[in-house]
Amino acid sequence: MRPGSSGRRAAGMGAAILAAATGLAACSSPSGGSDGAGVASAGASQAAGGGTYTIWDPYPQFDDTSDWVKLLTQCGTEAGVTVKRTGYDTTDLTNKALLAAQQGNSPDVLIVDNPVVSTLAEAGVLTTTEENKLDVASIAPNLLAAGQLGGKTYGVPIGANTLALYYNKEVLKKAGVDADAVKDWASLTAALEKVKAAGKKGITFSAIGTEEGSFQFLPWFWGSGANLTKLDSPEGVSAVALWADWLKKGYAPNSVINNTQTTSWQEFATGDFAFAENGTWQLANAKKAGFDYGIIPIPAKDGGTAPAPTGGEFVSIPVQSDTARYVASQKLVSCLTSTDNSLATTTTLSYIAPAEAVQAKQVEQNAELKVWVEAVKAAKGRTSDNLGTKYPKISEPMWGAVQAALSGSTAPQEAMAAAQSTAASATQ
């Protein structure tokens, strides 16, 4: 165990488990269920040659015949160890990781949704890259920031996804709208006005009162120039007002208040909508939609690409009482995230690679990914800016304010002022 970590772990573990259970769920990871158990740490002699090393991940949809599990096995072989892998549902994985650490029985390698990294780090569960010697030099700084807290880095992003705007080419054509001319909020709103006038529906998104709602609102919030430490700034209020105005004018349906990202996509898939805010994980569904589609970045208020939140996981090495195990664990993580394997890993998981060299290879193989690579380059971690575990205490009042404004029960300024007051009290 890392010197000094036991006291910090005991003090923070209970609160961390509670925080993890209250909604820091992945906005992009597939869900499912599986069960398994950790394996107790073995002796130092296993680290250098042989032994069983446990890996927990949030991909229960992949079985032992999948490319993902085959890669894990291959990395184990290269490291000279046997890999025992268990896939969990995202929320279940977080809670199990916290409990396993409390019991001194953490897995050797842990892959978790990026907002959870700060929760686990604050609880003393994870080693830093300085301690475990993981190389993060090639990783894009904006993606790496999601796994940083207090100036230290707690893992390596395995890949990332984010949000953009899908559009229906036929709907825009009939409305006389050029998607390439949508560069800012004014031009997007003008396009929605034309679409409505042509008898079609404008834009659909998810504004549900959960983390999914915050995830979808953040590009507009950050794209206004607002900061999460000041929800009621004029910029932040303008983002809420934009969405509320769209609903008032009929450019977006009232159903967005209850839409998840899945139900929002289902609305777009009817073929009646011009635009849909959604992520890379819908690409396969887009190909099955039955109409020609395109993708553009979410525009910032005054032009350019808005920073959208990053989805995706970090590969981390939990604290072990037998520190000699870190040698083999480091080899496993380096194998999974190496330039050579990153292309296979991110293709399997439908992610954009965290390193520019691999991103270029992805675009070479699939030109459709170019817009997603650009979106990821502009993206931002929800726990970045050293917010860490403060983020969920800000996100919840924020999504509540958006709900209040969209329902018409509270004006945008009043809603965001109340949210800021709640967030400020919670993060003191």
N, C-alpha and C positions, 0 to 999 in steps of 0.2 A: 504493500500500500504506500502511496505517496506520503512523504512526511507531512504531518500537519493536516491531512485530509480527513481523518477520522472524526475529529471534533466538529468540523464544519459539516460533515455528512450527517452526523446525528442531529445537529441543530436544525438543518434545513430540510431533511427528508420528508417529514410529515406534511409540511406546507407545500413542498414541491409535488407530492402525489396529488394533493387536493387541486393545485393549479393545473396539473396535467389533465385531470379528469373534467375540468370545467370548459373545455372547448378549444384547446390549441390543436385541433385536428387538421390534418393535411387537407388542403383545398384541391389537391391534384392527384394524390396517391390513390390507386385502386383499393377498394375495401373488400373485406372477406374475413373469414374466421379460421383459426387453426390453433392448435395447442401444442405444447412441448415443454421441456424443462431444461434448465441450464445444467452444465456439468461443472463440478467443483474444480478449482484450480489445481493443476498437477504440479509436480516438482520441477525445479529449474532445469533438470537434465532433459526434459521434454522440449524445452524452448529451442535448443540448438539442433535437435535431431529427433523427429518423430513425436508421437503423442496425438491426442485429439484436441482440436480447437473448435470452440463453438462460435457460430455466427447467427445473430438474430437480425431479421429484416422485415419490412412491412409489405412484403409481396406474397401473401398466401395464395394468390392465384397461380403461382408458378410451382409445378410439381417437380419431382426428381428427373423427369424426362426433358424439362425445359432447357433452353440455351442458358438461362440465368444460373440454374443450379449446376449445369455442366461447367460454366465458367468458374464458379466457386470451387468446384472439385479440382479443376485444372490448377487454380491458384494454390490450393492446398498441396497438390503434388509438387508444384514448383518450390513451395516453401518447405517441403519435406515433412508435412504433417497431414493428418486426416481431418477433414472438415465435417463437423456436425452442424447442419443448418436447420433453423426453424423459422417459418414465416408466420407473422402475427398481423392482425388488424392493427392499424396505426395507433389508435388510442390505447388499445390493449397492450401494445408493445411498450409504450411509454410507461404505463403503470407497472408492468412486469420488470422493466429495466430499473426503475426506482426501488422496487421491493427487493430485487436480486442484489442490488448494491448494498441495501441495508442489511441483507443477510450475508454479505461477503461472498456472493456467488454470481458475480457478473459474467456475461459472455465475454469472450476474448475480443470479438469485433461486433460492433453495434451500428446498425444503419437506421437512422431516424429522420423524421420530417424536420426540415431546417428550423422552424420556430421552436422546436422542443430542445434544441441544443443548449440554449441558454438556461433552460430549466434544469437540465441534467448537470450542466457545468456548475451552476450556482449551488447545487446540492452536493457537489464534490464527487460526482459519478465518473467524470471523464478526465483523461489525461490531456495535456496540451501537446501541440505539435512540437514544441520545444523539448518536452519530456520524451515523447515517443519517436522523435526524429523523422516524422513524416514530411516529405518535401511538397510544399505548396507554392513554389516559385512560379509555376506556369499557370496557376489558377487566376482567373479574372478577379480583380480586387472587389468588385461589386457583388460577386457571388460568394466569395470567401467571407465577406463581412457578415453574412447571415449566421456564421458559426463562430463569431468572435464576441468576446465579453471581457471588459476590463483590460483591453489591450492584448489579450491572449486568444489564440486560435485553438479550437477544440475538435478539429476533424477536417475532412476533405469532401467537398461537394461531389457527389457521384454523377450529377447532371442537374439540369434545371429546366423548368418550363415556366411559362408565364401567359399573359393574356394579350389578345389582339382583337381586331374586328373582322369577323367573317362577313362577306356580303353576297347577296344574290344578284348575279349579273343581269338576269332578265328583268327583275324588278327595277333595278337602277336604270336600265336601258329605256324601259317604258316611261320612267319618270324624267328622263333627260338628264340624268346625273352621271357625272364622270367620277368614279371612285378615286382616281389619282388626284383630283382637285380637292379632296377632303384633307385639309392640312391643319385645321385648328377647330375650336369649338364653333365659331361662327359659320364656317363652311359646312361642318357636319350638321348643324341645326338647319341651315338652309336646304341641305340635301333631304333631311327628314320632312321638311315642309313640302317639298316637291313630291316626295313619295306619297305623302298623305293626300295631296291634291290629285294624284294619279289614281287614287282609290286603293292603295296598298298600305301596309303597316310599316312603321318606321324602324324602331330598334327594340330589341329585347335583351334583358340582362338579369342578373340575380341581385336582388336587394333584400333578401331574406334576413331576418334578425338572428343571424349566427355569424361565425367567422367567414363563411362563404360570402355573406353580404359585404363584410369589410374588405375581403380579398378583391371583390369586383369594384368596390367604390374607390379603393386606393389609387388606381391610375388617374382618376379624375381629381382626387384630392391632391396628390403629389403633382399632377400635371398643372394644377392651378398655382403651384409655387408654395403650397402650404406645408407645414411641419406638424408632425404628430404631437409635439409638446404644446401646441397652441391650436386646438381644434376650432376655436371660434374666431380665428383671424379672418379678415375680409376675404382672403384667398380661399380658405377652407369653406366659408359660408357660400362663396360663389359656386363651388363644386356641388353642394347640396341643392342650391337654387337651380342649377342647370338641370339636374335630374327631375326636380319637382316641376319645373316649367315644362319639361317634355311630357310629363304625365298630364298636366293641365291642358296642354294643347293637343293631346291625343297622339303624340309622336311615339310614345311608349305606352304599353298597356298597364292597367292597374295590377295585373297579375304579377308584375315584377316584384311587388312587395312580399309575395310568398314564394317566388321562384327560387329553386335551387339552380345550380349551374346545369344540372341534367334537364330539369323541366324547361328552363330557358332555351336550351338547345332543341328540345322537342318542339317548341313554338317556332323556332327558326326553320326546322326541318319540314314544316308544313308548306313552305314555299311562299308564304304570304308576307314575310318580313324582308326588309332591305338589309338590315344589319343585325348582328348578334355579337355581343361581347363574350368570348369564350377562349379556351386554351388549346394548346398543342394536342392534348389528349382527345380532342374531337376530330382530328384529321381523318381517322378511319371512317367515322360516321359521316363526315362531309362528303367523302367519296361515294357513299351509299345514298346520299340525299335525293338523287334523281334530278338535280338541276346544276347548272354551272355556277361555281362560286369563286370568289377571290378572297384575299386576305390583305388588310392594311394595318399598320400600327395604330394604336389608340393615340389620337392627337392630343398634345398639350394645349392648354388654353390659348396661348399666343403663337402656336406653331411648334413643329418638331415632335419627336416621339415622347410621349408621357412615360415616366418611370412606372412600370407595373411591378407588382410584388412577385418575387421568385417563389416558385413551388419546387419541390424536389427534396432529396435527402442528402444527409451528410454521413460519411463513413467515419466512425470514430473508434477509439480504443479505450474501453473503460479501465478504471483503476483496478489493479490486481495486487493482492498481498505478495504474490510471487512475481516480482518485477522482471525476472528473467524471461517471462513469457512474452514481454513486449517485442522481443527480437523477431519471433515468428509472426506475431500479430502485425508488426510493421510490414513484413514481407507480404502478408495477405492483402493488406490495404493498398500497398503500393502496386501490387499486381492488378487489383480491381480498378484502380484509378490511373494506371499508366497510360501513356499516349497510345501504345500499341493496342491495349484492350479497351480503352475508353470508347472508341468508335463502336465496337461490338456491344459494350454495356449500354450506352445511350440509345443505340438502335433498338435493343431488346426492350428497354424501359420507355421508349418514345420520349426521350429527353434531348435537350440541346447540351452538347458537351461543355464542360466548364473551362476548357482551354481553347484559345483561338485557333491553334494549329489543327485541332480535331474538328472544330466548327467548320473550318474551310473544307475539310474532307466530307463532312456531312452535306454541305451545299453542293459539292461536286457530284455526289451520289443522288441528291434530290434537290433540285433547284427550288422546289416549293418551300424548303426550310429557310430560305434566305430571309424572309420577313421575320421569322421566329428568331433567327440568330441576331438580327438587329434589335428585336424587342428584348431579348435576353441581355444584350449589351447595355441597354438603357435601364434594365430592371434593378430592383432594390429589395433587400431583405426586410421583412417586417420587423425584425428585432435589431436591425442595423441602427447606426447612430448611438450605439451603446445603450439602447433601450432595454434589451434583454428581457427579463421577466416582467418589466413594466408594460410591455406591449399588450398583453391580453387585458390589462386593467384600463387601457386606453381604447382598445378595439371595441369592447362591449358597449360603453356609452356612445361611441361613435356610430355603431350600427343602429343603436336605439334612436339616435338623433335622425339618422337617415330615414328610418321607418316613420318617425313622427312627422317629418317634413313631407314625405311622399304621400302619407295618408291624409294630409291636409289638416291634421289636428294641431300642429305647431308650425310657426313660421321658421324658415331656415336659420335665421339669426338667433332666435330664441332657443331653438333645438340644440344648436351647436354650443351656445353659451352654457346651457344646462349640462351638456356632455363634458365640456371643458372643466366645469366645476367638479363634477363627479370624478373625472380622470385625475385631476390635480390632487384631490383628497386621497384617492386610492394609491397614488404613486409617491406620496411624501416620504 
